[in-house]
Amino acid sequence: MQDIADEVNTSFSLLQNIIYVNQFYVLHLFLSLNSIFLALFISIFLFLFLSFFLFYCRTIAGINSLIFRSLNRLCTTFFKLSTIFFTLFTVFIELLLSY
């Protein structure tokens, strides 16, 4: 009787060890997949952020140069004497914005 009980206990502990190892393997697999998905999410987010940021900067630079060009045309067309003043004024504004 004792031999059967020892054998059942041994089988039971072996089964518990197998379940524990499988749980650990599943947990390890979940964590590794989770980190892979996290790295994938971060890389996609950075790509989208950088592309939108570069598009935004390009748009702002285009609008800025368009404004400066149209103001320059306005000054050269209507106020011929003020082109030097406008050039100095834009250089002054750009210097102020650089600080």
C-alpha positions in Angstrom: 0.0 0.0 0.0 2.8 2.4 0.9 4.5 1.7 -2.4 1.4 2.7 -4.3 1.0 5.9 -2.2 4.6 6.8 -2.8 4.2 6.2 -6.5 1.1 8.3 -6.6 2.9 11.1 -4.7 5.8 10.9 -7.0 3.6 11.0 -10.1 1.6 13.9 -8.6 4.8 15.9 -7.8 6.1 15.2 -11.3 2.8 16.3 -12.7 3.0 19.5 -10.6 6.5 20.2 -11.8 5.4 19.7 -15.4 2.5 22.1 -14.9 4.8 24.6 -13.1 7.3 24.5 -16.0 4.6 24.9 -18.5 3.2 27.8 -16.6 6.6 29.4 -16.5 7.1 28.7 -20.2 3.7 30.3 -21.0 4.5 33.3 -18.8 8.0 33.6 -20.4 6.4 33.4 -23.9 3.8 36.0 -23.0 6.4 38.4 -21.7 8.7 37.9 -24.7 5.7 38.4 -27.1 4.6 41.4 -25.0 8.0 43.0 -25.3 8.1 42.3 -29.0 4.7 43.9 -29.4 5.8 46.8 -27.2 8.9 47.4 -29.3 6.9 47.2 -32.5 4.3 49.7 -31.1 7.1 52.1 -30.0 8.8 51.9 -33.4 5.5 52.5 -35.3 4.7 55.4 -33.0 8.1 57.0 -33.5 7.9 56.6 -37.2 4.4 58.2 -37.3 5.5 61.0 -34.9 8.6 61.8 -36.9 6.8 61.7 -40.3 4.0 64.0 -39.0 6.6 66.3 -37.3 8.7 66.6 -40.5 5.5 67.2 -42.5 4.5 69.9 -40.0 7.9 71.5 -40.1 8.0 71.5 -43.9 4.5 73.0 -44.0 5.4 75.7 -41.5 8.6 76.5 -43.4 6.6 76.8 -46.6 4.1 79.1 -45.0 6.9 81.2 -43.5 8.7 81.6 -46.8 5.4 82.3 -48.6 4.6 85.1 -46.1 8.1 86.6 -46.3 8.0 86.4 -50.2 4.6 88.0 -50.4 5.6 90.8 -47.9 8.8 91.4 -49.9 6.8 91.6 -53.1 4.4 94.0 -51.5 7.2 96.2 -50.2 9.1 96.2 -53.5 5.9 96.9 -55.5 4.3 99.6 -53.5 7.2 101.0 -51.4 10.3 101.0 -53.4 12.3 102.9 -50.8 11.3 100.5 -48.0 13.0 97.4 -49.4 16.1 98.0 -47.4 14.0 98.6 -44.3 12.1 95.4 -44.9 15.2 93.4 -45.4 16.7 94.7 -42.2 13.4 94.2 -40.4 13.2 90.5 -41.5 16.8 89.9 -40.5 16.1 91.5 -37.1 13.0 89.3 -36.6 15.0 86.2 -37.6 17.7 87.1 -35.2 15.1 87.6 -32.4 13.5 84.3 -33.2 16.8 82.5 -33.2 17.3 83.5 -29.5 
